[in-house]
Amino acid sequence: MAFDRRRLGQVIWGLLLIAMGVVLCVTEPYALRMSPDSPFLNFARYFIAVLLIGGGAIKLYKSHFSKDKEPHSDG
């Protein structure tokens, strides 16, 4: 398999999305101490974290299992 910069970029972007979602989940208890009386903001933070993790997972899945649309020529 040849080195593909676009695919490498997609994998790195997917990993960064997942990492940011995990970091947002980890820092959420500390953010709760700052604003204990806002349930909507707490929900929104977890919702964004889930979207980040899901988007990164989808990006990794698509970059790993996608087929090349252009056939490689041997000549």
C-alpha positions in Angstrom: 0.0 0.0 0.0 1.4 3.3 -1.1 1.8 6.3 1.3 -1.3 8.4 1.0 -1.1 11.8 2.6 -4.9 12.5 2.5 -5.7 9.2 4.3 -3.0 9.9 6.9 -4.5 13.4 7.4 -8.0 11.9 7.9 -6.7 9.4 10.4 -4.9 12.1 12.4 -8.0 14.3 12.3 -10.2 11.4 13.5 -7.8 10.7 16.4 -7.8 14.4 17.3 -11.6 14.5 17.4 -11.7 11.4 19.6 -9.1 12.9 21.9 -10.9 16.2 22.3 -14.1 14.4 23.1 -12.4 12.3 25.8 -10.7 15.4 27.2 -14.1 17.2 27.3 -15.6 14.2 29.3 -12.6 14.1 31.7 -12.7 17.9 32.4 -16.5 18.0 32.8 -16.5 17.3 36.6 -14.2 20.3 37.1 -16.5 22.4 35.0 -19.4 21.3 37.1 -17.8 22.9 40.1 -17.7 26.2 38.4 -21.4 26.2 37.3 -23.4 23.8 39.5 -26.8 25.4 38.7 -26.9 25.1 34.9 -28.1 21.7 33.8 -28.4 22.8 30.2 -24.7 23.6 30.0 -23.8 20.3 31.6 -25.9 18.5 29.0 -24.5 20.5 26.2 -20.9 19.7 27.2 -21.5 16.0 27.3 -23.5 16.1 24.1 -20.6 17.9 22.3 -18.2 15.3 23.7 -20.3 12.5 22.4 -20.6 14.2 19.0 -16.8 14.6 18.9 -16.1 11.0 19.8 -18.7 9.7 17.3 -17.5 12.0 14.5 -13.9 10.8 15.1 -14.9 7.2 15.1 -16.9 7.6 11.9 -14.0 9.4 10.2 -11.6 6.6 11.3 -14.1 3.9 10.1 -14.6 5.6 6.7 -10.8 6.2 6.2 -10.0 2.6 7.1 -12.8 0.8 5.2 -13.3 3.1 2.2 -12.5 1.7 -1.2 -10.4 3.8 -3.6 -12.7 5.3 -6.2 -10.0 5.5 -8.9 -8.4 2.2 -9.8 -4.6 2.2 -9.7 -3.0 1.8 -13.1 0.0 -0.6 -13.3 1.6 1.3 -16.2 
